[in-house]
Amino acid sequence: MASVRGHALITGGAGFIGSHLSEALLAQDWRVTIIDNLSTGRFENIQHLVSDPHFTPVIDTITHEVVLDRLAGECDVIFHLAAAVGVELIVRDPVRVIETNVLGTHAVLQAAARYRKKVLLASTSEVYGKSNKVPFGEDDDRVLGPTTKARWSYSDSKAVDEFLGLAYHRQMDLPVVVFRLFNTIGPRQTGQYGMVVPRFVKQALNGGPITVYGDGSQSRCFCNVQDTVRALLLLAENPEAVGRVFNVGTVEEVTVLELAQRVWEGVERGAPAIALPDPAKRVVFIPYDQAYEPGFEDMQRRVPDISRIKQLTGWEPRIPLQQTLAQLIEVALT
Ligand code: UDP
């Protein structure tokens, strides 16, 4: 077998982002082992990698200590992506979200500490909560709602992960890098757990209508997963990233209503065989209470300040939203 640059362990490697990260690492001559319990990840996401002799899938849970201990001992670096994500899942099953995120990360850090392995720890822009600052800088304050609203449990569960990771770094000198993912999109992302872009693409390809929650004036920045993965690789190889927190996302902002329009335009261009409904029937507005839970609070804007990662690694997103939407429509049609 040809020589490899190193051996990466990816928790949650059969998930949307984990599967793209696996591909990117293999392309850069890494050996890759993933561990995934297929709760939200899917084997189809990694099926095409299984024949690669440098790729090993382990279908198990990260809280299975004996397994995780062996995998941590064998690798050089751990990308910890396994987590319960998606706003819909959080509202529906908060016990699972909190336990998976907090206990899972604890297990990964303990195993990493035993063998002194570097950990790239995935966090989320949800940690900023409902702060209305634009853009969000890594050292900004967090603004959260009450514990009676399930939505905030996700933010706090990932914040505990960050605290724990940074504490392992400070107290035990474990090399830990925290990255906060803002909205990330690309092929293989499912709309099953609420993610807006795959849902809109699917709804439009099925003839509509697209379900816009609230009045659609809320905005997000959607980063192509290939750009995201490139950021993670740069952070992993930079020793100066250790012990720090980085936003990873794009700054191209779009309202949810504009997004719906862009998806329809993409379908018109990329799938001319699909008859577009009347303009009045392309979008349906659904109140938040109905879409999520009574009293649900959405974030109005969420824009990352990416100057920190840019300064350290030179990273910037390259793929505009329009290109990703065209790619998603093309993939969905094949
Ligand atoms: N959203 C929507 N229609 C849907 C799903 C989501 O309008 O069918 C909205 C959601 O309320 C939020 C935005 O799209 O304002 C992004 O939602 P997502 O769950 O993808 O990510 P979030 O940024 O909320 O974590």
Residues whose N, C-alpha, C, O or C-beta is under 5 A from the ligand:
A	BS01	UDP	V87 G194 M195 V196 V197 R199 T211 V212 Y213 Q218 V256 D298 M299
